[in-house]
Amino acid sequence: MENELNTITPAEVEKLLKEGKKISIIDVREDEEVVAGKIPEAKHIRLMEIPDRLKEIEKDQEHIMVCRSGRRSENAGLFLQEQGFKVKNMVGGMLEWEGETK
């Protein structure tokens, strides 16, 4: 049985940022995808690097996982959740992101 992952919409993420909330966003896309634009506040950790870079991810904070469409970020989120992290998946991914990118 697969664990459920909490989700958040791109619009909700944008609202949290506009309200100045300190949130952690982790973008798991490949380098060439991120070059095309990422959420300015997001930290870029490629999906394949997540297991090796766990120590960069704070345990006591909730993280919002982001990719292009929401599939890879869901996989990353499920993995992190199994490691005891608090995570949400941004459904729809960057395809549905209407906020700022850099």
DSSP file (Angstrom, degrees, kcal/mol; ACC not computed):
  #  RESIDUE AA STRUCTURE BP1 BP2  ACC     N-H-->O    O-->H-N    N-H-->O    O-->H-N    TCO  KAPPA ALPHA  PHI   PSI    X-CA   Y-CA   Z-CA
    1    1 A M              0   0    0      0, 0.0     2,-0.3     0, 0.0     0, 0.0   0.000 360.0 360.0 360.0 133.5    0.0    0.0    0.0
    2    2 A E        -     0   0    0      1,-0.1     2,-0.1     0, 0.0    76,-0.0  -0.621 360.0-118.4 -85.0 138.0    1.3    3.4   -0.9
    3    3 A N        -     0   0    0     -2,-0.3     2,-0.3     1,-0.1    -1,-0.1  -0.442  31.0-114.2 -68.8 145.8    1.5    6.1    1.7
    4    4 A E        -     0   0    0     -2,-0.1     2,-0.5    74,-0.0    -1,-0.1  -0.600  25.4-149.6 -80.4 143.8   -0.6    9.2    1.0
    5    5 A L        -     0   0    0     -2,-0.3    83,-0.1    84,-0.0     2,-0.1  -0.952  17.4-121.1-113.5 132.0    1.3   12.4    0.3
    6    6 A N  E     -a   88   0A   0     81,-0.6    83,-2.6    -2,-0.5     2,-0.3  -0.409  33.4-151.4 -66.0 148.4   -0.3   15.7    1.3
    7    7 A T  E     -a   89   0A   0     81,-0.3     2,-0.3    -2,-0.1    83,-0.2  -0.837  16.1-169.3-123.5 162.0   -0.6   18.0   -1.7
    8    8 A I  E     -a   90   0A   0     81,-2.4    83,-1.8    -2,-0.3    80,-0.0  -0.984  24.0-121.7-144.2 146.7   -0.7   21.8   -2.3
    9    9 A T     >  -     0   0    0     -2,-0.3     4,-2.2    81,-0.2     3,-0.2  -0.552  23.8-116.0 -89.3 157.1   -1.7   23.7   -5.4
   10   10 A P  H  > S+     0   0    0      0, 0.0     4,-2.6     0, 0.0     5,-0.2   0.889 118.3  54.8 -55.0 -38.8    0.7   26.1   -7.2
   11   11 A A  H  > S+     0   0    0      1,-0.2     4,-2.1     2,-0.2     5,-0.1   0.889 107.3  49.4 -63.9 -38.1   -1.8   28.9   -6.4
   12   12 A E  H  > S+     0   0    0      2,-0.2     4,-2.2    -3,-0.2    -1,-0.2   0.895 110.7  50.0 -67.2 -39.5   -1.6   28.0   -2.6
   13   13 A V  H  X S+     0   0    0     -4,-2.2     4,-2.2     2,-0.2    -2,-0.2   0.934 110.7  49.7 -62.7 -45.2    2.2   28.0   -2.8
   14   14 A E  H  X S+     0   0    0     -4,-2.6     4,-2.6     1,-0.2    -2,-0.2   0.889 109.3  52.2 -60.4 -40.1    2.2   31.4   -4.5
   15   15 A K  H  X S+     0   0    0     -4,-2.1     4,-2.1     2,-0.2    -1,-0.2   0.918 107.7  51.1 -63.2 -44.4   -0.2   32.8   -1.8
   16   16 A L  H  <>S+     0   0    0     -4,-2.2     5,-2.4     1,-0.2    -1,-0.2   0.908 112.1  47.4 -59.2 -42.2    2.1   31.6    1.0
   17   17 A L  H ><5S+     0   0    0     -4,-2.2     3,-1.6     1,-0.2    -2,-0.2   0.916 110.3  51.5 -65.8 -43.0    5.1   33.3   -0.7
   18   18 A K  H 3<5S+     0   0    0     -4,-2.6    -1,-0.2     1,-0.3    -2,-0.2   0.842 106.9  54.5 -62.5 -32.6    3.1   36.5   -1.2
   19   19 A E  T 3<5S-     0   0    0     -4,-2.1    -1,-0.3    -5,-0.2    -2,-0.2   0.480 117.8-116.4 -79.5  -1.2    2.2   36.5    2.5
   20   20 A G  T < 5 +     0   0    0     -3,-1.6    -3,-0.2     1,-0.2    -2,-0.1   0.687  55.4 164.3  76.4  17.4    5.9   36.3    3.3
   21   21 A K      < -     0   0    0     -5,-2.4     2,-1.2    -6,-0.2    -1,-0.2  -0.441  43.3-121.2 -67.6 140.2    5.6   32.8    4.9
   22   22 A K        +     0   0    0     -2,-0.1     2,-0.3     2,-0.0    -1,-0.1  -0.724  49.7 163.0 -84.0 101.4    9.0   31.1    5.3
   23   23 A I        -     0   0    0     -2,-1.2     2,-0.6    38,-0.1    40,-0.1  -0.880  36.7-129.1-121.7 155.1    8.5   28.0    3.4
   24   24 A S  E     -b   63   0A   0     38,-0.9    40,-3.1    -2,-0.3     2,-0.5  -0.902  23.9-175.2-104.8 123.4   10.9   25.4    1.9
   25   25 A I  E     -b   64   0A   0     -2,-0.6    18,-3.3    16,-0.5     2,-0.5  -0.972   5.7-164.7-118.2 129.3   10.4   24.5   -1.7
   26   26 A I  E     -bc  65  43A   0     38,-3.1    40,-2.8    -2,-0.5     2,-0.6  -0.962   5.4-156.9-118.4 120.0   12.6   21.8   -3.3
   27   27 A D  E     -bc  66  44A   0     16,-3.0    18,-2.0    -2,-0.5    40,-0.2  -0.846   8.7-175.5 -96.7 118.0   12.7   21.6   -7.1
   28   28 A V        +     0   0    0     38,-2.9    19,-2.0    -2,-0.6    20,-0.2   0.237  41.4 119.3-101.0  13.6   13.7   18.1   -8.2
   29   29 A R  S    S-     0   0    0     37,-0.3     2,-0.1    17,-0.2    -2,-0.1  -0.172  71.4 -88.4 -73.4 171.2   13.9   18.7  -11.9
   30   30 A E    >>  -     0   0    0     16,-0.1     4,-2.0     1,-0.1     3,-0.8  -0.363  41.0-104.0 -76.0 160.6   17.0   18.3  -14.1
   31   31 A D  H 3> S+     0   0    0      1,-0.3     4,-2.0     2,-0.2    -1,-0.1   0.888 119.4  52.9 -52.0 -46.7   19.4   21.2  -14.5
   32   32 A E  H 3> S+     0   0    0      1,-0.2     4,-0.7     2,-0.2    -1,-0.3   0.795 109.1  50.5 -66.8 -26.1   18.3   22.1  -18.1
   33   33 A E  H X4 S+     0   0    0     -3,-0.8     3,-0.6     2,-0.2    -1,-0.2   0.897 109.1  50.5 -74.0 -40.3   14.7   22.3  -16.9
   34   34 A V  H >< S+     0   0    0     -4,-2.0     3,-1.9     1,-0.2    -2,-0.2   0.837 100.5  63.7 -67.5 -32.9   15.6   24.6  -14.0
   35   35 A V  H 3< S+     0   0    0     -4,-2.0    -1,-0.2     1,-0.3    -2,-0.2   0.847  94.9  61.5 -58.0 -34.0   17.5   26.9  -16.3
   36   36 A A  T << S-     0   0    0     -4,-0.7    -1,-0.3    -3,-0.6    -2,-0.2   0.573 130.1 -58.6 -71.7  -8.4   14.2   27.6  -18.1
   37   37 A G    <   -     0   0    0     -3,-1.9     2,-0.3    -4,-0.2    -1,-0.2  -0.089  53.9-168.3 134.7 128.3   12.9   29.1  -14.9
   38   38 A K        -     0   0    0     -3,-0.1    64,-2.3    -2,-0.1     6,-0.0  -0.917  44.8 -81.6-133.5 164.7   12.3   28.0  -11.3
   39   39 A I    >   -     0   0    0     -2,-0.3     3,-2.3    62,-0.2    62,-0.2  -0.503  45.9-129.1 -62.4 126.0   10.4   29.5   -8.3
   40   40 A P  T 3  S+     0   0    0      0, 0.0    -1,-0.2     0, 0.0    61,-0.1   0.827 105.3  48.4 -52.5 -37.0   13.0   32.0   -6.9
   41   41 A E  T 3  S+     0   0    0      2,-0.1   -16,-0.5   -15,-0.0     2,-0.1   0.573  90.0 110.4 -80.3  -8.3   12.7   30.7   -3.4
   42   42 A A    <   -     0   0    0     -3,-2.3     2,-0.4   -18,-0.1   -16,-0.2  -0.378  62.3-138.4 -75.6 145.2   13.2   27.1   -4.4
   43   43 A K  E     -c   26   0A   0    -18,-3.3   -16,-3.0    -2,-0.1     2,-0.7  -0.851  21.3-133.1 -95.8 135.4   16.2   25.0   -3.6
   44   44 A H  E     +c   27   0A   0     -2,-0.4     2,-0.4   -18,-0.2   -16,-0.2  -0.813  37.3 157.0 -97.1 113.5   17.3   22.8   -6.6
   45   45 A I        -     0   0    0    -18,-2.0     5,-0.1    -2,-0.7    -2,-0.1  -0.936  40.2-127.8-131.5 110.5   18.1   19.2   -5.7
   46   46 A R    >>  -     0   0    0     -2,-0.4     3,-1.7     1,-0.1     4,-0.9  -0.233  23.1-114.3 -58.8 145.7   17.8   16.8   -8.6
   47   47 A L  G >4 S+     0   0    0    -19,-2.0     3,-1.1     1,-0.3    -1,-0.1   0.872 116.2  51.4 -47.2 -47.8   15.6   13.8   -8.0
   48   48 A M  G 34 S+     0   0    0      1,-0.2    -1,-0.3   -20,-0.2     4,-0.3   0.729 108.3  53.2 -66.2 -21.5   18.5   11.4   -8.3
   49   49 A E  G X> S+     0   0    0     -3,-1.7     4,-1.3     1,-0.2     3,-0.7   0.609  81.5  92.3 -88.8 -12.4   20.6   13.4   -5.8
   50   50 A I  G X< S+     0   0    0     -3,-1.1     3,-1.0    -4,-0.9     4,-0.3   0.903  83.0  51.2 -53.0 -50.0   18.0   13.5   -3.0
   51   51 A P  G >4 S+     0   0    0      0, 0.0     3,-0.6     0, 0.0    -1,-0.2   0.864 114.3  45.2 -57.3 -34.1   19.2   10.3   -1.2
   52   52 A D  G <4 S+     0   0    0     -3,-0.7     3,-0.2    -4,-0.3    -2,-0.2   0.647 115.5  46.9 -81.8 -14.9   22.8   11.7   -1.1
   53   53 A R  G X<  +     0   0    0     -4,-1.3     3,-1.9    -3,-1.0     4,-0.3   0.116  69.5 119.6-116.1  21.7   21.8   15.2    0.0
   54   54 A L  G X   +     0   0    0     -3,-0.6     3,-1.9     1,-0.3    -1,-0.2   0.836  69.2  64.4 -55.7 -34.6   19.4   14.4    2.8
   55   55 A K  G 3  S+     0   0    0      1,-0.3    -1,-0.3    -3,-0.2     4,-0.1   0.692  95.3  59.6 -68.0 -14.7   21.5   16.3    5.3
   56   56 A E  G <  S+     0   0    0     -3,-1.9     2,-0.6     2,-0.1    -1,-0.3   0.582  92.4  80.6 -83.0  -9.6   20.8   19.5    3.4
   57   57 A I  S <  S-     0   0    0     -3,-1.9     2,-0.2    -4,-0.3     6,-0.0  -0.864  84.9-126.5-104.3 121.2   17.1   19.0    4.0
   58   58 A E    >   -     0   0    0     -2,-0.6     3,-0.7     1,-0.1    -2,-0.1  -0.442   9.6-154.2 -72.5 133.6   15.9   20.1    7.4
   59   59 A K  T 3  S+     0   0    0      1,-0.2    27,-0.4    -2,-0.2    -1,-0.1   0.830  90.3  54.9 -72.5 -33.6   13.9   17.5    9.4
   60   60 A D  T 3  S+     0   0    0     25,-0.1     2,-0.3     2,-0.1    -1,-0.2   0.232  99.2  72.9 -92.0  16.8   11.9   20.0   11.5
   61   61 A Q  S <  S-     0   0    0     -3,-0.7    25,-0.6    25,-0.1     2,-0.3  -0.940  80.9-117.7-128.0 150.0   10.5   21.9    8.6
   62   62 A E  E     - d   0  86A   0     -2,-0.3   -38,-0.9    23,-0.1     2,-0.4  -0.701  30.7-154.0 -86.2 140.7    7.8   21.1    6.0
   63   63 A H  E     -bd  24  87A   0     23,-2.6    25,-2.4    -2,-0.3     2,-0.6  -0.914   8.9-145.1-118.3 141.4    9.0   21.0    2.4
   64   64 A I  E     -bd  25  88A   0    -40,-3.1   -38,-3.1    -2,-0.4     2,-0.4  -0.921  19.8-146.0-105.3 120.8    7.1   21.5   -0.8
   65   65 A M  E     -bd  26  89A   0     23,-3.2    25,-2.7    -2,-0.6     2,-0.4  -0.704  18.9-174.7 -92.7 135.8    8.3   19.3   -3.6
   66   66 A V  E     +b   27   0A   0    -40,-2.8   -38,-2.9    -2,-0.4   -37,-0.3  -0.980  15.1 148.2-133.4 139.5    8.2   20.6   -7.1
   67   67 A C        -     0   0    0     -2,-0.4    27,-2.5    23,-0.3    28,-0.2  -0.707  61.8 -73.6-142.9-157.5    8.9   19.2  -10.6
   68   68 A R  S    S-     0   0    0     25,-0.3    27,-2.5    -2,-0.2    28,-0.3   0.951 121.2  -1.3 -71.7 -48.4    7.5   19.8  -14.1
   69   69 A S  S    S-     0   0    0     24,-0.2    23,-0.9    25,-0.2    24,-0.2   0.544 103.2 -97.2-122.4 -11.3    4.1   18.1  -13.7
   70   70 A G  S  > S+     0   0    0     22,-0.2     4,-0.8    21,-0.2    23,-0.1   0.331  97.1  98.4 111.3  -7.6    4.0   16.7  -10.2
   71   71 A R  H  > S+     0   0    0      2,-0.2     4,-2.0     3,-0.1     5,-0.1   0.961  86.7  39.4 -78.4 -53.7    5.1   13.0  -10.8
   72   72 A R  H  > S+     0   0    0      1,-0.2     4,-2.7     2,-0.2     5,-0.2   0.890 115.3  53.4 -64.5 -38.1    8.8   13.2   -9.9
   73   73 A S  H  > S+     0   0    0      1,-0.2     4,-2.6     2,-0.2    -1,-0.2   0.848 106.4  53.8 -66.5 -30.8    8.1   15.5   -7.0
   74   74 A E  H  X S+     0   0    0     -4,-0.8     4,-2.6     2,-0.2    -1,-0.2   0.929 109.5  47.4 -65.9 -44.0    5.5   12.9   -5.7
   75   75 A N  H  X S+     0   0    0     -4,-2.0     4,-2.1     2,-0.2    -2,-0.2   0.926 113.8  47.3 -60.8 -45.0    8.1   10.2   -5.9
   76   76 A A  H  X S+     0   0    0     -4,-2.7     4,-2.7     1,-0.2    -1,-0.2   0.909 112.1  50.9 -62.1 -42.2   10.7   12.4   -4.1
   77   77 A G  H  X S+     0   0    0     -4,-2.6     4,-2.7     2,-0.2    -2,-0.2   0.905 108.9  49.5 -64.1 -42.7    8.1   13.3   -1.5
   78   78 A L  H  X S+     0   0    0     -4,-2.6     4,-2.0     2,-0.2    -1,-0.2   0.907 112.1  49.4 -63.0 -41.1    7.1    9.7   -0.8
   79   79 A F  H  X S+     0   0    0     -4,-2.1     4,-1.2     2,-0.2    -2,-0.2   0.941 113.3  45.5 -61.9 -48.2   10.8    8.9   -0.4
   80   80 A L  H  <>S+     0   0    0     -4,-2.7     5,-2.5     1,-0.2     3,-0.3   0.889 109.7  55.1 -64.1 -38.7   11.4   11.8    2.0
   81   81 A Q  H ><5S+     0   0    0     -4,-2.7     3,-1.6     1,-0.2    -1,-0.2   0.902 104.9  53.6 -60.9 -40.6    8.2   11.0    3.9
   82   82 A E  H 3<5S+     0   0    0     -4,-2.0    -1,-0.2     1,-0.3    -2,-0.2   0.803 105.2  55.1 -63.1 -28.6    9.6    7.4    4.5
   83   83 A Q  T 3<5S-     0   0    0     -4,-1.2    -1,-0.3    -3,-0.3    -2,-0.2   0.410 129.3 -97.8 -84.9   2.3   12.8    9.0    5.9
   84   84 A G  T < 5S+     0   0    0     -3,-1.6    -3,-0.2     1,-0.3     2,-0.2   0.618  77.6 138.9  94.9  13.3   10.7   10.9    8.4
   85   85 A F      < -     0   0    0     -5,-2.5     2,-0.7    -6,-0.1    -1,-0.3  -0.584  54.2-123.5 -89.6 154.6   10.4   14.3    6.6
   86   86 A K  E     + d   0  62A   0    -25,-0.6   -23,-2.6   -27,-0.4     2,-0.3  -0.875  46.6 163.3 -95.9 118.1    7.3   16.4    6.5
   87   87 A V  E     - d   0  63A   0     -2,-0.7   -81,-0.6   -25,-0.2     2,-0.3  -0.946  29.2-163.9-138.5 155.8    6.5   17.0    2.8
   88   88 A K  E     -ad   6  64A   0    -25,-2.4   -23,-3.2    -2,-0.3     2,-0.5  -0.973  22.1-131.4-131.3 148.9    3.8   18.2    0.4
   89   89 A N  E     -ad   7  65A   0    -83,-2.6   -81,-2.4    -2,-0.3     2,-1.1  -0.878  14.9-133.0-101.5 130.7    3.7   17.7   -3.3
   90   90 A M  E >   -a    8   0A   0    -25,-2.7     3,-1.4    -2,-0.5   -23,-0.3  -0.715  30.1-140.4 -81.7 103.7    2.8   20.7   -5.5
   91   91 A V  T 3  S+     0   0    0    -83,-1.8   -21,-0.2    -2,-1.1     5,-0.0  -0.361  81.7  21.7 -68.5 140.8    0.3   19.1   -7.8
   92   92 A G  T >> S-     0   0    0    -23,-0.9     4,-0.7   -83,-0.1     3,-0.7   0.166  97.9-147.4  88.6 -20.3    0.4   20.2  -11.5
   93   93 A G  G X4  -     0   0    0     -3,-1.4     3,-1.5     1,-0.2     4,-0.3  -0.002  53.4 -29.0  57.5-159.2    4.1   21.2  -11.0
   94   94 A M  G >4 S+     0   0    0    -27,-2.5     3,-0.6     1,-0.3    -1,-0.2   0.690 127.7  74.5 -67.2 -18.5    5.7   24.0  -12.9
   95   95 A L  G <4 S+     0   0    0    -27,-2.5    -1,-0.3    -3,-0.7    -2,-0.2   0.832 107.2  34.5 -60.9 -29.9    3.3   23.5  -15.9
   96   96 A E  G << S+     0   0    0     -3,-1.5     2,-0.4    -4,-0.7    -1,-0.2   0.374  89.9 118.3-106.7   3.8    0.6   25.1  -13.7
   97   97 A W    <   +     0   0    0     -3,-0.6   -86,-0.0    -4,-0.3    -3,-0.0  -0.573  30.2 171.4 -74.7 126.1    2.8   27.6  -11.9
   98   98 A E        +     0   0    0     -2,-0.4    -1,-0.1     2,-0.0     3,-0.1   0.424  48.5  92.4-113.0  -1.7    1.7   31.2  -12.7
   99   99 A G  S    S-     0   0    0      1,-0.2   -88,-0.0   -89,-0.1     2,-0.0   0.055  88.4 -54.0 -79.4-166.9    3.9   33.0  -10.2
  100  100 A E        -     0   0    0    -86,-0.1     2,-0.3     2,-0.0    -1,-0.2  -0.315  50.8-174.4 -68.3 149.5    7.4   34.5  -10.6
  101  101 A T              0   0    0    -62,-0.2   -62,-0.2    -3,-0.1   -64,-0.0  -0.950 360.0 360.0-134.7 161.3   10.3   32.5  -11.9
  102  102 A K              0   0    0    -64,-2.3   -63,-0.1    -2,-0.3   -65,-0.1   0.347 360.0 360.0-136.5 360.0   13.9   33.3  -12.3
